Amino acid sequence: FWGPEVRSYPPYHFLADSAMALFKTMDPETAHHYSIMAMKYGLAPLGHQTKTDRLASEVCGMRFSAPIGLAAGFDKQGDAVR
């Protein structure tokens, strides 16, 4: 939906912080639903990306430039995968 040039812009992060405050007023299932929808349509802000060889790792012959992590079951249907 919105490209990286918009999602890395500081005012966008203000909107993301405002959305987080709104999510905290919702029941957990509703907040989860809306957060998945935000990620699915590219509305979630991009995470900070650090480029350093210290974080690199190799797993099963594949090289990763940074550690990979995801909360277990957060997007269990894979709705936000691109």
C-alpha positions as CSV (number, residue, x, y, z in Angstrom):
1,F,0.0,0.0,0.0
2,W,2.5,2.6,1.2
3,G,6.1,2.1,0.2
4,P,9.2,2.2,2.4
5,E,9.9,5.9,1.7
6,V,6.6,6.8,3.4
7,R,6.7,4.2,6.2
8,S,10.2,5.3,7.3
9,Y,9.1,9.0,7.5
10,P,8.9,10.4,11.1
11,P,5.2,11.7,10.9
12,Y,4.2,8.2,9.9
13,H,5.7,6.9,13.1
14,F,3.6,9.4,15.0
15,L,0.5,7.9,13.4
16,A,1.7,4.4,14.3
17,D,2.2,5.4,17.9
18,S,-1.3,6.9,17.9
19,A,-2.7,3.7,16.5
20,M,-0.9,1.7,19.2
21,A,-2.5,3.9,21.9
22,L,-5.9,3.1,20.3
23,F,-5.2,-0.6,20.2
24,K,-4.5,-0.6,23.9
25,T,-8.1,0.6,24.5
26,M,-9.5,-2.4,22.6
27,D,-10.0,-5.9,23.7
28,P,-7.1,-8.2,22.7
29,E,-8.9,-10.0,19.9
30,T,-10.1,-6.8,18.2
31,A,-6.6,-5.2,18.5
32,H,-5.0,-8.3,17.0
33,H,-7.5,-8.3,14.1
34,Y,-6.8,-4.6,13.3
35,S,-3.0,-5.0,13.7
36,I,-3.0,-7.9,11.2
37,M,-5.0,-5.9,8.8
38,A,-2.6,-3.0,9.1
39,M,0.3,-5.2,8.3
40,K,-1.5,-6.9,5.5
41,Y,-2.1,-3.6,3.7
42,G,1.4,-2.2,4.4
43,L,0.2,0.3,7.0
44,A,2.6,-1.0,9.7
45,P,5.9,1.0,10.1
46,L,9.1,-0.5,8.9
47,G,11.4,-1.7,11.7
48,H,14.8,-0.2,12.1
49,Q,17.3,-2.1,10.0
50,T,20.9,-2.3,11.2
51,K,23.6,-3.4,8.8
52,T,26.4,-5.1,10.6
53,D,28.2,-8.4,10.1
54,R,28.0,-9.1,13.9
55,L,24.3,-10.0,13.5
56,A,24.7,-12.2,10.5
57,S,24.1,-16.0,10.8
58,E,23.9,-19.0,8.6
59,V,21.1,-21.6,9.0
60,C,20.7,-24.7,6.8
61,G,23.0,-23.1,4.1
62,M,21.0,-19.8,4.0
63,R,22.7,-16.6,5.1
64,F,20.7,-14.1,7.1
65,S,22.0,-10.5,7.7
66,A,20.2,-10.2,11.0
67,P,18.4,-12.4,13.5
68,I,14.9,-13.4,12.6
69,G,12.1,-13.5,15.2
70,L,8.3,-13.6,15.3
71,A,5.9,-14.0,18.1
72,A,4.6,-17.5,18.0
73,G,1.1,-17.6,16.5
74,F,0.8,-13.8,15.9
75,D,-0.1,-14.2,12.2
76,K,-0.9,-17.9,12.2
77,Q,-3.0,-17.7,9.1
78,G,-0.3,-15.9,7.2
79,D,-2.5,-12.9,6.3
80,A,0.3,-10.3,6.5
81,V,3.0,-12.3,4.6
82,R,4.3,-10.6,1.4
